[in-house]
Amino acid sequence: MSFDIDHPSKKGQRLRFGSLDGPEAGVYTRGRLSGGQNIIHLPDYWRELVDAETITVHLTSIGANQNLLVEEVKWGSQVLIRSESGTQIDCYYLVHGARKDVETLVTEYSQEIPVAKTVKKSKLIAG
């Protein structure tokens, strides 16, 4: 989904964004862990929305290398992060997952199949 809005800080200007395209219907959550935190709390709706086998976690250390790793994914609720160096965690995180409530996208197909069709819950939606 893209959007085009009045620019929030430049009068008379507009701001236009597009979405990242990929071979799946994905969702993400992002944020920061600091001050002794080591748990990423996933949104409560992820349990019913996201396929647990598709979760990936990206961590970016802030300030110094902390040798961060995902210790455990407690499905539906949390991702536990650990620093192998024993330092206090200070990082940004980005967690992706593929939606399980929609059919898998067919990204390459014959030209005979109409373009811009998506299958959702066994119904064909023309785009």
PEVEN-V891292 format. One line per field, one symbol per residue. ss: DSSP state (a for helix, b for strand, c for the rest). psi: psi as a letter, one per 30 degrees, with the letter a starting at -180 (. if undefined). burial: # if it has 16 or more other ideal C-beta (glycine too) atoms within 10 Angstrom, else .. A space follows every 10 residues. Layout:
ss: ???
psi: ???
burial: ???
This chain:
ss: ccbbbbcccc cccbbbbccc cccccbbbbb bbbcccccbb bccccaaaab caaacbbbbb bccccccbbb bbbbcccbbb bbbccccccc bbbbbbbbbc cccccccccc ccccccbbbb ccbbbbc
psi: klljlkkfgj kgllkklllk klgljlllkl akklhfkgkj jkkffeefek jefgkkkkkj kkelkghklj ekjjkfelkk kkjffglkkj lkljkllkkf gllkkjfklk ffkklhkkkk hgkkkk.
burial: .......... .......... ....#.#.#. ..#....#.# .#...#..## ....#.#.#. #....#.#.# ..#.....#. #.#.....## #.#.#####. .......... .......... .......
